[in-house]
Amino acid sequence: GGIAGNVEPWRGAADSGMHLVMYLPAHIDDREVAVETEQRGVATLALSDYYYGDPQRKGLVLGFGNADLEQIRHGVSILRSLVGDAGAAASR
């Protein structure tokens, strides 16, 4: 359970930009998770939307340039709950 069991480590050029990519397992719909995070007040973008044709990876693009530490912690908490829910639903 938890986010650690459902996603790969954070990846992206954090030292050169204001975005990170959180890769998700193929069975989790990144577009659905992005909609759910938006409904809970956390803006993310589905990595699938950046592909022309079939997506090669699933994930979320996370912007943090305009967020303070407390907002980032809140967003991570929301992501943990949603990815955990999506992983559990997919395994049923």
C-alpha positions in Angstrom: 0.0 0.0 0.0 0.9 3.7 0.1 2.4 5.7 -2.6 5.8 4.0 -2.4 4.3 0.7 -3.5 2.5 2.2 -6.5 4.9 4.6 -8.1 8.5 4.8 -9.2 10.7 7.3 -7.6 10.1 11.0 -8.5 11.9 11.8 -11.7 12.5 14.9 -13.7 14.9 17.8 -13.9 14.0 19.3 -10.5 17.3 21.2 -10.3 16.6 23.0 -13.6 12.9 23.7 -13.6 9.7 24.0 -11.7 8.1 20.7 -12.6 8.5 17.1 -11.6 7.1 13.9 -13.2 5.6 11.2 -11.0 5.4 8.0 -13.0 2.4 5.8 -12.4 1.9 2.1 -13.1 0.3 1.3 -16.4 -3.0 0.1 -14.8 -3.6 3.6 -13.2 -5.4 6.1 -15.5 -3.3 9.3 -15.1 -6.0 11.4 -16.7 -8.6 10.2 -14.2 -6.2 10.9 -11.3 -5.5 14.4 -12.7 -9.3 15.1 -12.7 -9.6 13.8 -9.2 -6.7 15.9 -7.9 -8.3 19.0 -9.5 -11.6 18.3 -7.8 -9.7 18.2 -4.5 -7.9 21.5 -5.2 -4.5 20.2 -6.4 -3.6 21.0 -10.0 -1.7 18.3 -11.9 -1.4 17.4 -15.6 -1.7 13.8 -17.0 1.6 12.8 -18.7 -0.5 10.9 -21.2 -1.7 14.2 -22.6 1.9 15.1 -23.7 2.2 12.1 -26.1 1.2 12.1 -29.7 -0.5 8.7 -30.2 -0.5 6.1 -27.6 1.2 7.1 -24.4 4.4 5.3 -23.6 4.2 6.0 -19.8 1.6 7.1 -17.4 2.2 9.7 -14.8 1.5 13.2 -13.5 3.3 16.4 -14.3 3.6 18.3 -11.0 4.3 22.1 -10.9 5.7 23.5 -7.7 6.9 27.0 -8.7 4.1 28.8 -7.0 3.5 26.6 -4.0 4.9 26.9 -0.5 6.0 23.9 1.6 2.6 23.5 3.3 0.8 23.4 -0.1 3.3 20.9 -1.4 2.8 18.7 1.6 -1.0 18.9 1.2 -0.7 18.1 -2.5 1.5 15.0 -1.8 -1.1 13.9 0.8 -3.9 14.1 -1.8 -1.8 12.2 -4.3 -1.1 9.5 -1.8 -4.8 9.0 -1.1 -5.7 9.0 -4.8 -3.0 6.7 -6.1 -3.6 4.3 -3.3 -7.4 4.3 -4.1 -6.6 3.8 -7.9 -4.2 1.0 -7.2 -6.6 -0.8 -4.9 -9.5 -0.4 -7.3 -7.4 -1.7 -10.2 -6.3 -4.8 -8.3 -9.9 -5.9 -7.4 
